[in-house]
Amino acid sequence: MKIFAHRGLSSIYPENTLIAFQKALEYKIDGIETDVQMTKDGELVIIHDEVLNRTTNGKGFVKDHTLQELKALNANDGKDGFYEIPTLHELLTLLKNYPNIIINLELKTSIFEYVGIERKVYEEIKKSNIQNPIIISSFNHISLQKFKELDSTIKFGVLTADRLINAEEYVKNNDFQCFHPMYVYCTKENVEKAHKYGLEVNAWTVDLKPAYDVLKHIGVDGIFTNCCDRFTRKIEGN
């Protein structure tokens, strides 16, 4: 079962900061999961909430601030130290040195549309010339379709937060490759059904060992976890 570091090693370090990603890479993880939004001046930044208040010392919406304004904020998530909000370019530059690490980019387009974000993310991926496997995921499945029109060879992950009827058929019929449900809705039956359709099942967000054990037993392909240090070993020398 693959281990994706959810917003980096975010149980210990400020989520979605470069230090959180760097520390996650010290473990034998399979992938990184993170969130992409767009600034007032059209730059791509890594941050989960549409509102700045929880993880930074700023206030208001991400979309209403320029990159320069966001870079002045402390994204320490209430922890010690000063940490910048990273750009997508900065994250891809880091991960380019780890070509086997899967990069799962969640487009945060469910609340604000962020017109053109799909093309901007695609162009940034191409410009970075990374060799890493890519998954583009979103709760906004229209956004996934827009991205798919740009490049149908990339994998796409359909995020869901509810128990849906025939979810696996929905994912398959829309020609996406990955189903990303909340882990509490994963059963042996729906995992087997997803696999029957050739889909990968990656569950979020799994931080407890009992849940990890159940998901591994029923054949889930991967988990997103804030605690990658709990489920994998540290790489020697780190």
Secondary structure as UniProt FT lines:
FT   STRAND          2..6
FT   TURN            7..12
FT   TURN            15..16
FT   HELIX           18..24
FT   TURN            25..26
FT   STRAND          31..38
FT   TURN            40..41
FT   STRAND          44..46
FT   TURN            53..55
FT   HELIX           62..64
FT   HELIX           67..71
FT   TURN            77..78
FT   HELIX           88..95
FT   TURN            96..97
FT   TURN            99..100
FT   STRAND          102..107
FT   TURN            115..116
FT   HELIX           117..128
FT   STRAND          134..138
FT   HELIX           141..150
FT   TURN            152..153
FT   STRAND          155..160
FT   TURN            165..166
FT   HELIX           167..173
FT   TURN            174..175
FT   STRAND          178..182
FT   HELIX           183..185
FT   HELIX           188..196
FT   TURN            197..198
FT   STRAND          200..204
FT   HELIX           209..217
FT   TURN            218..219
FT   STRAND          222..225
FT   HELIX           228..231
FT   TURN            236..237
//
